[in-house]
Amino acid sequence: MFRVIILFVLLGVSFYIVRLVLSNRKVQRHLRKSEGKGARKRNQKNNMLRCIYCDLHIPEKEAIKHGDNVFCSLKHASQHQQEKM
Ligand SMILES: [Zn+2]
C-alpha cells in the first residue's frame, strides 16, 4: 500500500514538473517573439509613434497604421492617401 502512495506522489510531482516546464517554455517563446520585434517595441505600453501627416506623437495603441505609415487619426490617413494620388 505504501508503495502505491509513493507512486502516486511521484506521478503528481512529475506531472507538476512537466506542467511547469511547459508553461515556462510558453513564456520564453513569448519573450523571444517580442524581442524579435526589436528593442524599440519592447516597451509597447509607453511606445509613442509619430503621425507622418502632422508629426503629432501618439501612443501606439491609439495610432492608426496603414502599411508602414502611422497616423494620428483616420482623417489624416485618408488625407495622406489623397495627396499621394
Ligand atoms: Zn496626424
PDB file of the backbone (N, CA, C, O) and the ligand in Angstrom, with CONECT records:
HET     ZN  A 101       1
ATOM      1  N   MET A   1       0.843  -1.206   0.000  1.00  0.00           N
ATOM      2  CA  MET A   1       0.000   0.000   0.000  1.00  0.00           C
ATOM      3  C   MET A   1       0.879   1.256   0.000  1.00  0.00           C
ATOM      4  O   MET A   1       0.606   2.222  -0.712  1.00  0.00           O
ATOM      5  N   PHE A   2       1.929   1.219   0.807  1.00  0.00           N
ATOM      6  CA  PHE A   2       2.823   2.372   0.911  1.00  0.00           C
ATOM      7  C   PHE A   2       3.464   2.680  -0.436  1.00  0.00           C
ATOM      8  O   PHE A   2       3.653   3.841  -0.800  1.00  0.00           O
ATOM      9  N   ARG A   3       3.796   1.613  -1.174  1.00  0.00           N
ATOM     10  CA  ARG A   3       4.407   1.784  -2.498  1.00  0.00           C
ATOM     11  C   ARG A   3       3.470   2.528  -3.446  1.00  0.00           C
ATOM     12  O   ARG A   3       3.891   3.388  -4.220  1.00  0.00           O
ATOM     13  N   VAL A   4       2.187   2.171  -3.363  1.00  0.00           N
ATOM     14  CA  VAL A   4       1.194   2.806  -4.243  1.00  0.00           C
ATOM     15  C   VAL A   4       1.122   4.307  -3.966  1.00  0.00           C
ATOM     16  O   VAL A   4       1.039   5.126  -4.881  1.00  0.00           O
ATOM     17  N   ILE A   5       1.158   4.637  -2.687  1.00  0.00           N
ATOM     18  CA  ILE A   5       1.097   6.065  -2.317  1.00  0.00           C
ATOM     19  C   ILE A   5       2.320   6.796  -2.877  1.00  0.00           C
ATOM     20  O   ILE A   5       2.193   7.882  -3.443  1.00  0.00           O
ATOM     21  N   ILE A   6       3.499   6.197  -2.717  1.00  0.00           N
ATOM     22  CA  ILE A   6       4.728   6.811  -3.241  1.00  0.00           C
ATOM     23  C   ILE A   6       4.638   6.979  -4.753  1.00  0.00           C
ATOM     24  O   ILE A   6       5.053   8.000  -5.300  1.00  0.00           O
ATOM     25  N   LEU A   7       4.097   5.978  -5.414  1.00  0.00           N
ATOM     26  CA  LEU A   7       3.944   6.031  -6.871  1.00  0.00           C
ATOM     27  C   LEU A   7       3.061   7.209  -7.273  1.00  0.00           C
ATOM     28  O   LEU A   7       3.363   7.951  -8.207  1.00  0.00           O
ATOM     29  N   PHE A   8       1.943   7.357  -6.524  1.00  0.00           N
ATOM     30  CA  PHE A   8       1.029   8.455  -6.833  1.00  0.00           C
ATOM     31  C   PHE A   8       1.682   9.809  -6.589  1.00  0.00           C
ATOM     32  O   PHE A   8       1.506  10.745  -7.368  1.00  0.00           O
ATOM     33  N   VAL A   9       2.433   9.901  -5.505  1.00  0.00           N
ATOM     34  CA  VAL A   9       3.117  11.157  -5.187  1.00  0.00           C
ATOM     35  C   VAL A   9       4.123  11.479  -6.288  1.00  0.00           C
ATOM     36  O   VAL A   9       4.216  12.619  -6.741  1.00  0.00           O
ATOM     37  N   LEU A  10       4.875  10.462  -6.715  1.00  0.00           N
ATOM     38  CA  LEU A  10       5.868  10.676  -7.772  1.00  0.00           C
ATOM     39  C   LEU A  10       5.189  11.119  -9.070  1.00  0.00           C
ATOM     40  O   LEU A  10       5.669  12.011  -9.769  1.00  0.00           O
ATOM     41  N   LEU A  11       4.052  10.466  -9.375  1.00  0.00           N
ATOM     42  CA  LEU A  11       3.307  10.836 -10.582  1.00  0.00           C
ATOM     43  C   LEU A  11       2.849  12.293 -10.505  1.00  0.00           C
ATOM     44  O   LEU A  11       2.960  13.060 -11.462  1.00  0.00           O
ATOM     45  N   GLY A  12       2.331  12.640  -9.333  1.00  0.00           N
ATOM     46  CA  GLY A  12       1.865  14.009  -9.145  1.00  0.00           C
ATOM     47  C   GLY A  12       2.990  15.009  -9.307  1.00  0.00           C
ATOM     48  O   GLY A  12       2.835  16.034  -9.971  1.00  0.00           O
ATOM     49  N   VAL A  13       4.124  14.705  -8.694  1.00  0.00           N
ATOM     50  CA  VAL A  13       5.269  15.619  -8.764  1.00  0.00           C
ATOM     51  C   VAL A  13       5.768  15.747 -10.204  1.00  0.00           C
ATOM     52  O   VAL A  13       6.045  16.849 -10.676  1.00  0.00           O
ATOM     53  N   SER A  14       5.882  14.601 -10.902  1.00  0.00           N
ATOM     54  CA  SER A  14       6.398  14.677 -12.270  1.00  0.00           C
ATOM     55  C   SER A  14       5.412  15.416 -13.170  1.00  0.00           C
ATOM     56  O   SER A  14       5.823  16.169 -14.052  1.00  0.00           O
ATOM     57  N   PHE A  15       4.113  15.205 -12.953  1.00  0.00           N
ATOM     58  CA  PHE A  15       3.100  15.927 -13.720  1.00  0.00           C
ATOM     59  C   PHE A  15       3.234  17.433 -13.482  1.00  0.00           C
ATOM     60  O   PHE A  15       3.148  18.245 -14.404  1.00  0.00           O
ATOM     61  N   TYR A  16       3.445  17.763 -12.225  1.00  0.00           N
ATOM     62  CA  TYR A  16       3.600  19.179 -11.857  1.00  0.00           C
ATOM     63  C   TYR A  16       4.824  19.786 -12.539  1.00  0.00           C
ATOM     64  O   TYR A  16       4.777  20.910 -13.039  1.00  0.00           O
ATOM     65  N   ILE A  17       5.941  19.013 -12.553  1.00  0.00           N
ATOM     66  CA  ILE A  17       7.175  19.498 -13.171  1.00  0.00           C
ATOM     67  C   ILE A  17       6.981  19.692 -14.670  1.00  0.00           C
ATOM     68  O   ILE A  17       7.421  20.691 -15.241  1.00  0.00           O
ATOM     69  N   VAL A  18       6.312  18.718 -15.305  1.00  0.00           N
ATOM     70  CA  VAL A  18       6.080  18.823 -16.748  1.00  0.00           C
ATOM     71  C   VAL A  18       5.259  20.071 -17.058  1.00  0.00           C
ATOM     72  O   VAL A  18       5.547  20.803 -18.005  1.00  0.00           O
ATOM     73  N   ARG A  19       4.246  20.296 -16.252  1.00  0.00           N
ATOM     74  CA  ARG A  19       3.413  21.486 -16.471  1.00  0.00           C
ATOM     75  C   ARG A  19       4.224  22.759 -16.296  1.00  0.00           C
ATOM     76  O   ARG A  19       4.076  23.712 -17.061  1.00  0.00           O
ATOM     77  N   LEU A  20       5.072  22.766 -15.293  1.00  0.00           N
ATOM     78  CA  LEU A  20       5.913  23.929 -15.004  1.00  0.00           C
ATOM     79  C   LEU A  20       6.841  24.215 -16.186  1.00  0.00           C
ATOM     80  O   LEU A  20       6.985  25.356 -16.625  1.00  0.00           O
ATOM     81  N   VAL A  21       7.470  23.141 -16.690  1.00  0.00           N
ATOM     82  CA  VAL A  21       8.399  23.297 -17.809  1.00  0.00           C
ATOM     83  C   VAL A  21       7.649  23.788 -19.047  1.00  0.00           C
ATOM     84  O   VAL A  21       8.139  24.659 -19.766  1.00  0.00           O
ATOM     85  N   LEU A  22       6.467  23.234 -19.293  1.00  0.00           N
ATOM     86  CA  LEU A  22       5.703  23.633 -20.474  1.00  0.00           C
ATOM     87  C   LEU A  22       5.301  25.102 -20.401  1.00  0.00           C
ATOM     88  O   LEU A  22       5.426  25.831 -21.385  1.00  0.00           O
ATOM     89  N   SER A  23       4.818  25.538 -19.239  1.00  0.00           N
ATOM     90  CA  SER A  23       4.396  26.941 -19.118  1.00  0.00           C
ATOM     91  C   SER A  23       5.608  27.860 -19.208  1.00  0.00           C
ATOM     92  O   SER A  23       5.520  28.966 -19.741  1.00  0.00           O
ATOM     93  N   ASN A  24       6.748  27.393 -18.680  1.00  0.00           N
ATOM     94  CA  ASN A  24       7.981  28.165 -18.760  1.00  0.00           C
ATOM     95  C   ASN A  24       8.397  28.350 -20.219  1.00  0.00           C
ATOM     96  O   ASN A  24       8.842  29.423 -20.625  1.00  0.00           O
ATOM     97  N   ARG A  25       8.239  27.279 -20.993  1.00  0.00           N
ATOM     98  CA  ARG A  25       8.594  27.351 -22.405  1.00  0.00           C
ATOM     99  C   ARG A  25       7.707  28.352 -23.132  1.00  0.00           C
ATOM    100  O   ARG A  25       8.173  29.113 -23.981  1.00  0.00           O
ATOM    101  N   LYS A  26       6.416  28.341 -22.785  1.00  0.00           N
ATOM    102  CA  LYS A  26       5.486  29.277 -23.414  1.00  0.00           C
ATOM    103  C   LYS A  26       5.914  30.704 -23.158  1.00  0.00           C
ATOM    104  O   LYS A  26       5.918  31.541 -24.061  1.00  0.00           O
ATOM    105  N   VAL A  27       6.281  30.974 -21.891  1.00  0.00           N
ATOM    106  CA  VAL A  27       6.701  32.326 -21.521  1.00  0.00           C
ATOM    107  C   VAL A  27       7.954  32.700 -22.290  1.00  0.00           C
ATOM    108  O   VAL A  27       8.067  33.813 -22.804  1.00  0.00           O
ATOM    109  N   GLN A  28       8.903  31.761 -22.367  1.00  0.00           N
ATOM    110  CA  GLN A  28      10.151  32.044 -23.071  1.00  0.00           C
ATOM    111  C   GLN A  28       9.904  32.319 -24.549  1.00  0.00           C
ATOM    112  O   GLN A  28      10.508  33.212 -25.143  1.00  0.00           O
ATOM    113  N   ARG A  29       8.981  31.511 -25.139  1.00  0.00           N
ATOM    114  CA  ARG A  29       8.676  31.704 -26.549  1.00  0.00           C
ATOM    115  C   ARG A  29       8.073  33.087 -26.761  1.00  0.00           C
ATOM    116  O   ARG A  29       8.392  33.794 -27.717  1.00  0.00           O
ATOM    117  N   HIS A  30       7.174  33.449 -25.818  1.00  0.00           N
ATOM    118  CA  HIS A  30       6.529  34.759 -25.912  1.00  0.00           C
ATOM    119  C   HIS A  30       7.566  35.867 -25.811  1.00  0.00           C
ATOM    120  O   HIS A  30       7.516  36.847 -26.555  1.00  0.00           O
ATOM    121  N   LEU A  31       8.517  35.704 -24.874  1.00  0.00           N
ATOM    122  CA  LEU A  31       9.547  36.720 -24.691  1.00  0.00           C
ATOM    123  C   LEU A  31      10.407  36.828 -25.935  1.00  0.00           C
ATOM    124  O   LEU A  31      10.753  37.925 -26.374  1.00  0.00           O
ATOM    125  N   ARG A  32      10.754  35.660 -26.506  1.00  0.00           N
ATOM    126  CA  ARG A  32      11.604  35.661 -27.684  1.00  0.00           C
ATOM    127  C   ARG A  32      10.896  36.362 -28.843  1.00  0.00           C
ATOM    128  O   ARG A  32      11.513  37.093 -29.617  1.00  0.00           O
ATOM    129  N   LYS A  33       9.574  36.120 -28.945  1.00  0.00           N
ATOM    130  CA  LYS A  33       8.792  36.739 -30.013  1.00  0.00           C
ATOM    131  C   LYS A  33       8.843  38.252 -29.905  1.00  0.00           C
ATOM    132  O   LYS A  33       9.087  38.947 -30.891  1.00  0.00           O
ATOM    133  N   SER A  34       8.609  38.762 -28.687  1.00  0.00           N
ATOM    134  CA  SER A  34       8.577  40.219 -28.536  1.00  0.00           C
ATOM    135  C   SER A  34       9.970  40.807 -28.685  1.00  0.00           C
ATOM    136  O   SER A  34      10.115  41.959 -29.095  1.00  0.00           O
ATOM    137  N   GLU A  35      10.997  40.030 -28.357  1.00  0.00           N
ATOM    138  CA  GLU A  35      12.352  40.514 -28.560  1.00  0.00           C
ATOM    139  C   GLU A  35      12.673  40.613 -30.041  1.00  0.00           C
ATOM    140  O   GLU A  35      13.408  41.500 -30.475  1.00  0.00           O
ATOM    141  N   GLY A  36      12.112  39.694 -30.805  1.00  0.00           N
ATOM    142  CA  GLY A  36      12.347  39.684 -32.242  1.00  0.00           C
ATOM    143  C   GLY A  36      11.819  40.927 -32.927  1.00  0.00           C
ATOM    144  O   GLY A  36      12.301  41.317 -33.991  1.00  0.00           O
ATOM    145  N   LYS A  37      10.816  41.550 -32.306  1.00  0.00           N
ATOM    146  CA  LYS A  37      10.245  42.745 -32.909  1.00  0.00           C
ATOM    147  C   LYS A  37      11.140  43.958 -32.733  1.00  0.00           C
ATOM    148  O   LYS A  37      10.873  45.016 -33.303  1.00  0.00           O
ATOM    149  N   GLY A  38      12.206  43.813 -31.944  1.00  0.00           N
ATOM    150  CA  GLY A  38      13.141  44.911 -31.788  1.00  0.00           C
ATOM    151  C   GLY A  38      13.010  45.592 -30.453  1.00  0.00           C
ATOM    152  O   GLY A  38      11.961  45.542 -29.810  1.00  0.00           O
ATOM    153  N   ALA A  39      14.081  46.228 -30.043  1.00  0.00           N
ATOM    154  CA  ALA A  39      14.119  46.857 -28.727  1.00  0.00           C
ATOM    155  C   ALA A  39      13.158  48.041 -28.652  1.00  0.00           C
ATOM    156  O   ALA A  39      12.656  48.378 -27.580  1.00  0.00           O
ATOM    157  N   ARG A  40      12.915  48.653 -29.780  1.00  0.00           N
ATOM    158  CA  ARG A  40      12.064  49.834 -29.801  1.00  0.00           C
ATOM    159  C   ARG A  40      10.636  49.490 -29.370  1.00  0.00           C
ATOM    160  O   ARG A  40       9.959  50.282 -28.715  1.00  0.00           O
ATOM    161  N   LYS A  41      10.205  48.303 -29.752  1.00  0.00           N
ATOM    162  CA  LYS A  41       8.822  47.919 -29.464  1.00  0.00           C
ATOM    163  C   LYS A  41       8.694  47.145 -28.158  1.00  0.00           C
ATOM    164  O   LYS A  41       7.605  46.693 -27.806  1.00  0.00           O
ATOM    165  N   ARG A  42       9.811  46.990 -27.434  1.00  0.00           N
ATOM    166  CA  ARG A  42       9.755  46.196 -26.216  1.00  0.00           C
ATOM    167  C   ARG A  42       8.840  46.851 -25.190  1.00  0.00           C
ATOM    168  O   ARG A  42       8.127  46.174 -24.449  1.00  0.00           O
ATOM    169  N   ASN A  43       8.875  48.157 -25.162  1.00  0.00           N
ATOM    170  CA  ASN A  43       8.079  48.900 -24.184  1.00  0.00           C
ATOM    171  C   ASN A  43       6.783  49.363 -24.846  1.00  0.00           C
ATOM    172  O   ASN A  43       6.557  50.560 -25.028  1.00  0.00           O
ATOM    173  N   GLN A  44       5.946  48.406 -25.197  1.00  0.00           N
ATOM    174  CA  GLN A  44       4.795  48.737 -26.040  1.00  0.00           C
ATOM    175  C   GLN A  44       3.783  49.645 -25.355  1.00  0.00           C
ATOM    176  O   GLN A  44       3.101  50.423 -26.023  1.00  0.00           O
ATOM    177  N   LYS A  45       3.678  49.558 -24.047  1.00  0.00           N
ATOM    178  CA  LYS A  45       2.661  50.352 -23.358  1.00  0.00           C
ATOM    179  C   LYS A  45       2.914  51.838 -23.513  1.00  0.00           C
ATOM    180  O   LYS A  45       1.983  52.624 -23.685  1.00  0.00           O
ATOM    181  N   ASN A  46       4.205  52.225 -23.449  1.00  0.00           N
ATOM    182  CA  ASN A  46       4.526  53.644 -23.494  1.00  0.00           C
ATOM    183  C   ASN A  46       5.151  54.053 -24.822  1.00  0.00           C
ATOM    184  O   ASN A  46       5.721  55.137 -24.948  1.00  0.00           O
ATOM    185  N   ASN A  47       5.037  53.181 -25.794  1.00  0.00           N
ATOM    186  CA  ASN A  47       5.676  53.477 -27.069  1.00  0.00           C
ATOM    187  C   ASN A  47       4.891  54.548 -27.822  1.00  0.00           C
ATOM    188  O   ASN A  47       3.685  54.421 -28.038  1.00  0.00           O
ATOM    189  N   MET A  48       5.592  55.593 -28.210  1.00  0.00           N
ATOM    190  CA  MET A  48       4.948  56.687 -28.926  1.00  0.00           C
ATOM    191  C   MET A  48       5.312  56.604 -30.410  1.00  0.00           C
ATOM    192  O   MET A  48       6.461  56.348 -30.771  1.00  0.00           O
ATOM    193  N   LEU A  49       4.319  56.823 -31.247  1.00  0.00           N
ATOM    194  CA  LEU A  49       4.557  56.830 -32.684  1.00  0.00           C
ATOM    195  C   LEU A  49       4.216  58.203 -33.238  1.00  0.00           C
ATOM    196  O   LEU A  49       3.405  58.939 -32.676  1.00  0.00           O
ATOM    197  N   ARG A  50       4.851  58.526 -34.347  1.00  0.00           N
ATOM    198  CA  ARG A  50       4.654  59.855 -34.923  1.00  0.00           C
ATOM    199  C   ARG A  50       3.766  59.772 -36.155  1.00  0.00           C
ATOM    200  O   ARG A  50       3.987  58.952 -37.046  1.00  0.00           O
ATOM    201  N   CYS A  51       2.769  60.628 -36.187  1.00  0.00           N
ATOM    202  CA  CYS A  51       1.902  60.716 -37.357  1.00  0.00           C
ATOM    203  C   CYS A  51       2.736  61.290 -38.499  1.00  0.00           C
ATOM    204  O   CYS A  51       3.339  62.353 -38.345  1.00  0.00           O
ATOM    205  N   ILE A  52       2.780  60.609 -39.634  1.00  0.00           N
ATOM    206  CA  ILE A  52       3.622  61.111 -40.720  1.00  0.00           C
ATOM    207  C   ILE A  52       2.954  62.287 -41.422  1.00  0.00           C
ATOM    208  O   ILE A  52       3.577  62.949 -42.252  1.00  0.00           O
ATOM    209  N   TYR A  53       1.698  62.548 -41.095  1.00  0.00           N
ATOM    210  CA  TYR A  53       0.990  63.668 -41.736  1.00  0.00           C
ATOM    211  C   TYR A  53       1.194  64.974 -40.974  1.00  0.00           C
ATOM    212  O   TYR A  53       1.496  66.003 -41.580  1.00  0.00           O
ATOM    213  N   CYS A  54       1.029  64.942 -39.641  1.00  0.00           N
ATOM    214  CA  CYS A  54       1.109  66.196 -38.876  1.00  0.00           C
ATOM    215  C   CYS A  54       2.212  66.175 -37.813  1.00  0.00           C
ATOM    216  O   CYS A  54       2.331  67.123 -37.036  1.00  0.00           O
ATOM    217  N   ASP A  55       3.023  65.106 -37.767  1.00  0.00           N
ATOM    218  CA  ASP A  55       4.131  64.984 -36.809  1.00  0.00           C
ATOM    219  C   ASP A  55       3.690  64.916 -35.348  1.00  0.00           C
ATOM    220  O   ASP A  55       4.505  65.106 -34.445  1.00  0.00           O
ATOM    221  N   LEU A  56       2.435  64.654 -35.118  1.00  0.00           N
ATOM    222  CA  LEU A  56       1.939  64.526 -33.755  1.00  0.00           C
ATOM    223  C   LEU A  56       2.352  63.165 -33.201  1.00  0.00           C
ATOM    224  O   LEU A  56       2.292  62.157 -33.906  1.00  0.00           O
ATOM    225  N   HIS A  57       2.774  63.141 -31.931  1.00  0.00           N
ATOM    226  CA  HIS A  57       3.143  61.873 -31.298  1.00  0.00           C
ATOM    227  C   HIS A  57       1.948  61.302 -30.559  1.00  0.00           C
ATOM    228  O   HIS A  57       1.305  61.988 -29.763  1.00  0.00           O
ATOM    229  N   ILE A  58       1.661  60.038 -30.832  1.00  0.00           N
ATOM    230  CA  ILE A  58       0.504  59.390 -30.218  1.00  0.00           C
ATOM    231  C   ILE A  58       0.917  58.018 -29.696  1.00  0.00           C
ATOM    232  O   ILE A  58       1.823  57.397 -30.253  1.00  0.00           O
ATOM    233  N   PRO A  59       0.271  57.539 -28.641  1.00  0.00           N
ATOM    234  CA  PRO A  59       0.574  56.189 -28.140  1.00  0.00           C
ATOM    235  C   PRO A  59       0.279  55.148 -29.209  1.00  0.00           C
ATOM    236  O   PRO A  59      -0.645  55.293 -30.009  1.00  0.00           O
ATOM    237  N   GLU A  60       1.086  54.097 -29.201  1.00  0.00           N
ATOM    238  CA  GLU A  60       0.953  53.077 -30.239  1.00  0.00           C
ATOM    239  C   GLU A  60      -0.454  52.492 -30.286  1.00  0.00           C
ATOM    240  O   GLU A  60      -0.960  52.148 -31.354  1.00  0.00           O
ATOM    241  N   LYS A  61      -1.087  52.381 -29.102  1.00  0.00           N
ATOM    242  CA  LYS A  61      -2.433  51.806 -29.032  1.00  0.00           C
ATOM    243  C   LYS A  61      -3.445  52.609 -29.827  1.00  0.00           C
ATOM    244  O   LYS A  61      -4.364  52.058 -30.432  1.00  0.00           O
ATOM    245  N   GLU A  62      -3.257  53.937 -29.813  1.00  0.00           N
ATOM    246  CA  GLU A  62      -4.234  54.807 -30.459  1.00  0.00           C
ATOM    247  C   GLU A  62      -3.858  55.122 -31.906  1.00  0.00           C
ATOM    248  O   GLU A  62      -4.638  55.734 -32.637  1.00  0.00           O
ATOM    249  N   ALA A  63      -2.676  54.707 -32.308  1.00  0.00           N
ATOM    250  CA  ALA A  63      -2.213  55.026 -33.654  1.00  0.00           C
ATOM    251  C   ALA A  63      -2.970  54.214 -34.697  1.00  0.00           C
ATOM    252  O   ALA A  63      -3.378  53.078 -34.452  1.00  0.00           O
ATOM    253  N   ILE A  64      -3.145  54.821 -35.859  1.00  0.00           N
ATOM    254  CA  ILE A  64      -3.756  54.114 -36.980  1.00  0.00           C
ATOM    255  C   ILE A  64      -2.646  53.762 -37.958  1.00  0.00           C
ATOM    256  O   ILE A  64      -1.970  54.635 -38.504  1.00  0.00           O
ATOM    257  N   LYS A  65      -2.477  52.469 -38.162  1.00  0.00           N
ATOM    258  CA  LYS A  65      -1.379  52.028 -39.019  1.00  0.00           C
ATOM    259  C   LYS A  65      -1.914  51.658 -40.376  1.00  0.00           C
ATOM    260  O   LYS A  65      -2.908  50.945 -40.512  1.00  0.00           O
ATOM    261  N   HIS A  66      -1.229  52.162 -41.370  1.00  0.00           N
ATOM    262  CA  HIS A  66      -1.618  51.863 -42.744  1.00  0.00           C
ATOM    263  C   HIS A  66      -0.347  51.489 -43.476  1.00  0.00           C
ATOM    264  O   HIS A  66       0.392  52.350 -43.952  1.00  0.00           O
ATOM    265  N   GLY A  67      -0.101  50.173 -43.560  1.00  0.00           N
ATOM    266  CA  GLY A  67       1.161  49.716 -44.124  1.00  0.00           C
ATOM    267  C   GLY A  67       2.292  50.103 -43.188  1.00  0.00           C
ATOM    268  O   GLY A  67       2.261  49.774 -42.003  1.00  0.00           O
ATOM    269  N   ASP A  68       3.293  50.802 -43.716  1.00  0.00           N
ATOM    270  CA  ASP A  68       4.400  51.261 -42.880  1.00  0.00           C
ATOM    271  C   ASP A  68       4.122  52.637 -42.285  1.00  0.00           C
ATOM    272  O   ASP A  68       4.881  53.125 -41.448  1.00  0.00           O
ATOM    273  N   ASN A  69       3.045  53.247 -42.717  1.00  0.00           N
ATOM    274  CA  ASN A  69       2.747  54.603 -42.267  1.00  0.00           C
ATOM    275  C   ASN A  69       1.918  54.594 -40.993  1.00  0.00           C
ATOM    276  O   ASN A  69       1.107  53.697 -40.765  1.00  0.00           O
ATOM    277  N   VAL A  70       2.138  55.599 -40.177  1.00  0.00           N
ATOM    278  CA  VAL A  70       1.414  55.731 -38.915  1.00  0.00           C
ATOM    279  C   VAL A  70       0.693  57.084 -38.913  1.00  0.00           C
ATOM    280  O   VAL A  70       1.269  58.116 -39.256  1.00  0.00           O
ATOM    281  N   PHE A  71      -0.566  57.047 -38.521  1.00  0.00           N
ATOM    282  CA  PHE A  71      -1.354  58.283 -38.488  1.00  0.00           C
ATOM    283  C   PHE A  71      -2.002  58.453 -37.129  1.00  0.00           C
ATOM    284  O   PHE A  71      -2.234  57.485 -36.404  1.00  0.00           O
ATOM    285  N   CYS A  72      -2.295  59.724 -36.793  1.00  0.00           N
ATOM    286  CA  CYS A  72      -2.940  60.001 -35.518  1.00  0.00           C
ATOM    287  C   CYS A  72      -4.441  59.795 -35.628  1.00  0.00           C
ATOM    288  O   CYS A  72      -5.105  59.523 -34.628  1.00  0.00           O
ATOM    289  N   SER A  73      -4.982  59.921 -36.827  1.00  0.00           N
ATOM    290  CA  SER A  73      -6.429  59.775 -36.995  1.00  0.00           C
ATOM    291  C   SER A  73      -6.734  59.235 -38.389  1.00  0.00           C
ATOM    292  O   SER A  73      -5.894  59.267 -39.288  1.00  0.00           O
ATOM    293  N   LEU A  74      -7.954  58.741 -38.542  1.00  0.00           N
ATOM    294  CA  LEU A  74      -8.384  58.237 -39.852  1.00  0.00           C
ATOM    295  C   LEU A  74      -8.402  59.363 -40.886  1.00  0.00           C
ATOM    296  O   LEU A  74      -8.157  59.147 -42.073  1.00  0.00           O
ATOM    297  N   LYS A  75      -8.699  60.567 -40.402  1.00  0.00           N
ATOM    298  CA  LYS A  75      -8.756  61.727 -41.289  1.00  0.00           C
ATOM    299  C   LYS A  75      -7.397  61.954 -41.951  1.00  0.00           C
ATOM    300  O   LYS A  75      -7.310  62.148 -43.164  1.00  0.00           O
ATOM    301  N   HIS A  76      -6.346  61.926 -41.144  1.00  0.00           N
ATOM    302  CA  HIS A  76      -5.009  62.138 -41.692  1.00  0.00           C
ATOM    303  C   HIS A  76      -4.586  60.997 -42.598  1.00  0.00           C
ATOM    304  O   HIS A  76      -3.869  61.205 -43.577  1.00  0.00           O
ATOM    305  N   ALA A  77      -5.031  59.792 -42.269  1.00  0.00           N
ATOM    306  CA  ALA A  77      -4.710  58.649 -43.125  1.00  0.00           C
ATOM    307  C   ALA A  77      -5.325  58.830 -44.500  1.00  0.00           C
ATOM    308  O   ALA A  77      -4.666  58.590 -45.512  1.00  0.00           O
ATOM    309  N   SER A  78      -6.593  59.256 -44.547  1.00  0.00           N
ATOM    310  CA  SER A  78      -7.249  59.418 -45.844  1.00  0.00           C
ATOM    311  C   SER A  78      -6.705  60.639 -46.580  1.00  0.00           C
ATOM    312  O   SER A  78      -6.595  60.627 -47.806  1.00  0.00           O
ATOM    313  N   GLN A  79      -6.364  61.697 -45.835  1.00  0.00           N
ATOM    314  CA  GLN A  79      -5.789  62.882 -46.477  1.00  0.00           C
ATOM    315  C   GLN A  79      -4.436  62.551 -47.100  1.00  0.00           C
ATOM    316  O   GLN A  79      -4.104  63.017 -48.190  1.00  0.00           O
ATOM    317  N   HIS A  80      -3.663  61.736 -46.382  1.00  0.00           N
ATOM    318  CA  HIS A  80      -2.348  61.342 -46.893  1.00  0.00           C
ATOM    319  C   HIS A  80      -2.527  60.517 -48.170  1.00  0.00           C
ATOM    320  O   HIS A  80      -1.800  60.692 -49.148  1.00  0.00           O
ATOM    321  N   GLN A  81      -3.497  59.627 -48.140  1.00  0.00           N
ATOM    322  CA  GLN A  81      -3.771  58.792 -49.313  1.00  0.00           C
ATOM    323  C   GLN A  81      -4.164  59.648 -50.508  1.00  0.00           C
ATOM    324  O   GLN A  81      -3.709  59.410 -51.627  1.00  0.00           O
ATOM    325  N   GLN A  82      -5.015  60.650 -50.267  1.00  0.00           N
ATOM    326  CA  GLN A  82      -5.486  61.518 -51.357  1.00  0.00           C
ATOM    327  C   GLN A  82      -4.329  62.322 -51.939  1.00  0.00           C
ATOM    328  O   GLN A  82      -4.255  62.525 -53.151  1.00  0.00           O
ATOM    329  N   GLU A  83      -3.429  62.778 -51.073  1.00  0.00           N
ATOM    330  CA  GLU A  83      -2.317  63.582 -51.571  1.00  0.00           C
ATOM    331  C   GLU A  83      -1.322  62.745 -52.363  1.00  0.00           C
ATOM    332  O   GLU A  83      -0.632  63.243 -53.253  1.00  0.00           O
ATOM    333  N   LYS A  84      -1.264  61.464 -52.020  1.00  0.00           N
ATOM    334  CA  LYS A  84      -0.367  60.560 -52.759  1.00  0.00           C
ATOM    335  C   LYS A  84      -0.821  60.381 -54.187  1.00  0.00           C
ATOM    336  O   LYS A  84      -0.010  60.250 -55.103  1.00  0.00           O
ATOM    337  N   MET A  85      -2.150  60.378 -54.366  1.00  0.00           N
ATOM    338  CA  MET A  85      -2.699  60.109 -55.684  1.00  0.00           C
ATOM    339  C   MET A  85      -2.673  61.307 -56.628  1.00  0.00           C
ATOM    340  O   MET A  85      -3.111  61.201 -57.774  1.00  0.00           O
TER     341      MET A  85
HETATM  342 ZN    ZN A 101      -1.912  63.478 -37.850  1.00  0.00          ZN2+
END
